[in-house]
Amino acid sequence: MIKSSIEKLADTIGFEIGTSDDVTQALLINGLCKGINNSVPQKRDLDIQLCYIAEKLDEKSERVLIGLVEFIKLKNEK
């Protein structure tokens, strides 16, 4: 598979945005999720894609994402 320049820079771009402000970080996550939703519109396919992604996350990423999910749950309880 041929990788585009953006795919080759994904880690670097993610790190740079990770050191940015909350608005930029949320825009990155919103864009990523929008792209995933558009590329796998079926619920079953989305679950499979999320499983593939989860298998490749490191501990630090898991910790951040689990923390984010907890804050999303608190926000949605209101």
N, C-alpha and C positions, 0 to 999 in steps of 0.2 A: 504494500500500500504506500503510495506517495504521500508524504506529509507536507502540508502547507507551512508557510513561514509562521503563521499564528499558532499552529499545533506545536511546532518546534520551540516556540517561545512561551508556551502555556505556563510552565512552572515559574519562569522569570516574571511574566506579566502578573500572575497570581500573587507572587511575593511582593512586587511593587505596589499592587493595589492593597495587599494586606497591611502595608505600612502607611496607607493613605487614610482618609477620613471615613466616617461611618456612611456618609451619603454615597461615596464612590464604591465602598465595599458592598453596600446594598444593591447598587446598580449592577455590579458584576454578578452577584448571586441571582438577581432578577433576570438578567440576560441569559445566564447559564440555564436557569430553570425554564425560561421561555423556549430556548433552543431545544432542550431535552423534551419538553412537552410537545413541541412541533414535530420532532423527528420520530417520536414513538407515541402516537396518539392512543393506542390501545392500552387499557389498564394492565393487562398481562405483560405486554411488551415493556411498559414502563417499569413494572416490578422487576423484570429480568435485567433491564439496563441499570436500575438502582443497585441491584445485587452485584452486578459486574463492577460498578464503581466502588461500592463498599469494600469489595475484596482487595482493592488496590490502594486503599487509604492507609496512611501511617497513623501511629498512636496520637500524635499531636493534632492531626486533622480530625480524627474521630472525637477527641476531647472538645475541640472547638465546635464541631457540628452538633454534638450531643448537647453542649451548653446552649447553642443557638436554638435548638428544638425546645429545650426547657423554657427559654424566654418566650418563644412563640406560643407555647401552651399557656403560659401565664397571661400574655397579652390577649389571647382569645377567650380566656375565662371571664373577662370583663363584660 
